[in-house]
């Protein structure tokens, strides 16, 4: 174990096989990651009531804004480390890992303070119904106020995935997902803490996942075992993190701002529609697990091959990734059209017919556009791995503006059903922008000379 360096070289071998091998652990990990929020939703919906369920549903865009911001920042870590791995710069990888820790501390504390202080004013601004606002504020202050644990886990997972190890984060995530279930039931049923209980269960579980992953990373991989001296601020590496991470985080926040507008539209229809949106979102999160990690894993593939200077492998890989993701997204759409109602009943009692009916429309409409969602993920993952994050910002702006405009206009004519068309049309328009940008090939001008290698298979 002490002599281990990296876990997976994605610059050699068949791209489809590599992507599948890398993405399957990530997909399983995504299932257990969903368990954090899914179990929260099930426990509240089944044992507390629709009001508590609506409380966390009303926070989805707000918590998403903070969590997506942290994911964007840690995504910058993945880009930098994967490119250094592809270029074979082991010493720089250690310094990059040390600076990732510094970024986690500073960023996590700053964002947590903003979330804690701004929770109630933001919920009031969004017009959150009076009967659920207190629960919503409590949930945000705990889960986002202590967001440093989520940032820490994401940063460690990003480093591990960048060196080709998608399995280690999975193992600890499985363990802590089961812990989350136990804590949810204990806090809600035994201590009757309701919304606060599920929030604390999530934070405690994520903290354990982060701590265990960090200890394992240090012991397993010599290339990540940085010294105290290497923890000094490296302006070049930190600058690269911010150059990639800030635009990605800002992009995610921008999308979340759009979702805040959409959330305010949803809130205007009352608690039942908010609860239906919550249920529909959870069902969609389950459905896209079938293909989202295959799309998102392409970022590491693109980053490593960009660092190695292998242009042909990048083009070959994206063709194979697109084919795989489209097939899986069609399967996911078919499953949701057939069984979406029954999946919804995991989160809400079957007697809540109005909520099930409204969420059913959301599930059916968005399922028809899953292939478009898969493709925009593939293109944006590729562009991020290649360091073209500014293009993904423009794509996201297009997606954002269309979502806002469509949700506002169509909801006036069609009610809540009009809102459900906003996201799918945004996926299509944003995907067109990203696809054109990738095939224009401007990233090729920054491609380094090919690294010497044998048996490079495309």
N, C-alpha and C positions, 0 to 999 in steps of 0.2 A: 504493500500500500504506500509506503513512504516514497517509493521510486516512481509512482504514477505521475504522468505529465498531463496528457489530454485524454479525453474519453472518446472523441469521434472526429475523424478527418473527413470532411464533406467535399474535399477537392479531388477525391478519387472514387471511382466506382459509378454504378448506374444511379442517376439522380432519383428516379422513382423509388427504387429500393431504399436509398438513403433517407429520402423524405418520409417514407412509411416507417422505417425503423426509428427515426428521430421523433416523428409526430405521435406515434401510438402511446408512448409514455406520457407525452404532453396532453393527449386527449383523455387518457385515464385520469391524469392530474386535474384536467379541467372539470371532469365529473365530480371529483372530490372537492375542488374549489367551489363549485356550485353548491355543494352540500352545505357550506357555511350559510349562504343566504336562503337556500331552499328549505333547510331544516328550520331556520328562523321563521320563514313564511308558513310552513306547515304547522309548526307548534303554535304560533299565534292564531292562525286561521282556524285550527281545530279546537284548541283548548282555551283561547281567550275570547276571540270573536272577530267579526268583520271590521270593527273600529280599530282594533290594534293592527290588523292586517293593512288597513288603509293608511295608518300612521307611518309605517315603514315604506309603503308604496309611494306616499307623497314625498318621500326623501330621495327617491331613486335618481332623479336628475341631479340633485345637489350632491349626494354622496358620490354619484358617478363623476361629477366634475372634479372633486378632490382626488378620487381614486384614479381617474384617467390621467390627471396631471402627474401623479406619482408614477404611473405606468409609463407615461411618455418620458419622464426623466430617466427611469431605469432602462427604458428602451435605448437611450443613448449609450448606456453602458454596454449593452449587448452589441451594438454596432462597432464601437471602438475595440472591444476585446476580440470579437470575431475577426475583424480585419487584421489585428496584431497576430492572432493565431495563424491566419492564412499566410501572413508574411514571415512567420517563423521567428518572431521577436519575443522570446521567452522572458527576458529581463523586463521588458516594457509591460508585459502581461502582469507581472507581479506588482509593479508600480500602479498599473491601472486598477488592479483589485484593491489596493490600499486606498487609492483615491476614491473608489466607489464607496468605501466605508465612510470617508469624510463627507461625501456628498449626501449620503443617507442621513447622517446626523443633522447637518445643517438644514437640509430641505425638510425632513420630517418634523422637526421642532417648529420651524416657521409656518408650515402649512397647518399643523395641528392647532397652533394659537389662533390663526385666522378662522379656522372652522369652528372652534369653540366660541369665540366672541361673536361671530357672524351668524350663528345658527338661527336664532329667533328672528332677527331682522329680515333674513332672507326668506324664511318661511312666511312671514307676514307679507313681504313683498309679492310672493307668489300667490297670495290669496288662499292659503291653506285653510280648509274648513275648521271652524273653532273647536269642533268636537274631537279633532285629531291632532291639533297643532302641538300640544304639550308632548305627546308621545313622539312626534316627528323631531322636535327639538332635542329631546333626550337621546334619541337614536343617533343623530348627527354629532352631538357633543362627545359621545363615547367613541363611536366608530371612526369619526374623522378627526376628533380632537387628539386621539392616540394613533394617528395614522402612521407614525414612525415605525410601528411594528409591521404594517403592510409594506411600507417602503423598503424596510430592511429585508423582508422575505423576497420581494420582487428583485431587489438589487442582487442578492445572492443567487437567486434562480437565474437571473440574466447572465451572470458571469459563468455559471455552470453550463447553461445551455450554449453559450458562445463557444465553449471549448468542446461542445458535442455531447455533454452529459445531460440528457433530459430525464434520466431515471431517478437520480438522487433526490431532486425536489419532490418527485412523486412519492417516494417512500415515506418521507416525513409528513407530506401533506395527507396521505391516507391515515397515518397514525393520529394526526391532530384533527382530522375531520371526524373521526369517531369520538375523540375527546369533546369536540364541539357539540355533538349530539347529546352526549351525557350531560354536559354543562347546561345546554338548552333546557333539557327536561328538569334538571335539578333547580335551576334558577327560576323557571316559569312555574313548574308544578309544585315543587317543595317550598320554595321561598316566595312564590307569587309576585315575582318582580316584573312580569309582563315584558314590555318593550325594552326596558333597561336590562332585563335578564338576558335576552338574546343578544343584545349589543355586547355585554361583558363576555358572554360565552365566545363570541366571534373574536374579540380582541385577545383574550387569553390564549385561545387556540392558535391564532396567527403568531403570537409572540413565541410560543413554544416551537412552532414550525421554523421560524426565523433563527432561533437560538441553536436548534439541533442542526440545521443546514449549515450554519456558519462553522460549528465545531467540526462537522464531517468534512467540509470543504478544506479546512486547514490541515486536517490529518491525512486526507486522501491524496491531494494533488500538490506535489512539490512546486509546480509552476504557479500556484496560487498562495504559497506559504510566504507571505511578505514579512519583512523584518520591521522593527520600529523605525529604523532610518528610512525605509521605503514608504512609510506613512507620511512623510513630508509632502506638502502640497506641490504637485507637479503642474505647472501652469499650462503646459502643452496638453496633457491628458485631460485636466479639468476643463480647459478651454474646449476640447473636442466633445467632452460630455455635454457641456452647456450648448455648444453649437448644434449638436444633434438633438439633445434632450429637450431644451427649451422650446424649439419650434414644435417638436412632437407633443410636448405637454400642453403648449398653447393651442395646438390644433385640437387636441382632445377636449380641452376646456371650452374651446370655441363651439365644438359640437354639443357639449353639455349645456352651454348657454342657450343654444337653439332648443335643446330639450327642456330647459327651464321655461322658455316661452310656450313650448308645447304642453308642459306640465300645467302651466297657468290656465291654458285652454281646457285641459282635462279637468282641473280642479273646479272650473266654472260649471261643470255638469253634475257636481255633487260627489258624495262619498262612494256611491255604488259604482260609478264610472272609474273613480280612482282605484277602487278595489279590483275592478275588472282589468284595468291596465296593469296592475300589479301581477295578477294571475297570468295574463297574456304574456307579459315580459318574462316570467319565470318559465313558461312553457317554451317560448322561443329560445331561451338560453339552453334548454335541454336539447332542442332540435338541432341547433347549429353546432353542438358539440361533435356531431358526426363528421363535420368538414372544416370547422374553423381552425383547429390546430394544424391541420395539413397545410392550410393557407398561411398561417402565421409562422410556421416553422421555416418557410422559404427565406425569411429574413436572415437567419443564421447561414443557410446555404449560400445565399447571394453574398453575404459579407465575407465569408471565408474564401469564396472563389474570386471575389473582387480583390481581396488582399493578395491572392496568389496570381492575379492577372489573367484568369482563365475566362475570356469572353465567351467562347463557344459553349462552355459548360453552363454559363448563366442563361444563355438563350435556350439551350436544350432543356435545362431544368425547368424554366418557366412554362415551356410548352407542356411538359409532362405534369407539372403541378396543376396547370389550368384544367387539363383533361381529367385528372383525378378529382379535383374539387368540384367540377361541374357534375360529374357522375354522382358523387356523394351528396351534393346539395339537392339534386333531383330526388334521390331516395329519401332524404330528410323531409322534403316538401310533401311527398306522397304519404309518408307516415303521419305527418301532422294533419293532412286533409282527412285521413281516415280515422285517426285515433286522438286528435287534439282535444276533443271534449273530455275524454276519459283521463287524459293526462292532467287537464285542468282540475279535475276532481281530487287530485292529490292535495291541492292547496285550499280548496273551499268545499264546504258541504254541498251535496247534490241538491239540497232544498233551496239554495240560493240561485234560483233559476234566472233572475234578471242579470246577475253578475256573470253567470256562465254564458248566457246568450250574447252579451256585449263582448266578452273576451273571445268568444268563438269567432266573431267577425274579424277581430284583430288577427287571430291565429291564421285563419284561412286566407285573408288578403296578403299578409306578409309572407306566408309560405310559398305562394306562387312566384315570389321574387327572390327566393333563396339563391339561385344560381348567380344573380347579379351581385348579391352580397358576398358570395364566395369569391367572385372574380375581383371585386374591388379590394378585398383582403389580400389576394395574391399579388396584385400589382403594387399596392401600397407597401406590403412586406418586402417585395423586391426592391422598391425605390429606397426604403429605409436602409436595407442592408447595403445598398450601393452608395449611401450617404446623400441621396437626393431628397432630403426631408422637406425642402421648400416646396417641391412639387406636390407632396401629400398635403401640405397646408392649403394650397390653392384648390385641390380636389375636395378637401373637407369644407372649404368655404362654399363651394358650389353645392355640396350636399346639404350644408347647414341652411343656406338661404332658401333652397327649394323646400326643405322640411318646414321651415317657419311659414313661408308663403302658403303652401298647400294646406297645412294644418289649420291656419287661420281662416282661409277662404272656404275650403270645403266643409269645415265644421258648421259654418253658418247655414249651408244648404242641406247637408246630410246628417248633421249631429255628430255623435262620437265616431260613426263609421267613416266620416270624412277625414278624421285625424289619422286613421290607420293606413291611409294611402300615402301619407307624408314621407315616412321612412323609405318605403320601397322605391318611390320615384327618385328620392335623393340618392339611393344606392346606384341606380342606373346612371344618373347624370355624373356623379362623382367617379364612377368606374370608367366612363368614357374619357374623362380628363386624365386619369392615372394611366390608362392603357396607351393613350396617344403619347403621353410623356415618356413612358418606358421605351416604346418602339422608335421614338425619335432618336434615342441613343446618345443623348448629350453626356451621359455618365461615362461613355467610352473614352472621352477625352481625358478623363482623370485616371483611367485604368493603368496600373503600374505594369512594367515589363513582366511577362510570364515567368513564374518561378520554375526552376528546373524540376521536372518530376517524370516518373516513369509510369506507364500503364494508366494514363489518364483516359477514362472512358466517358464518352458523352452519350 
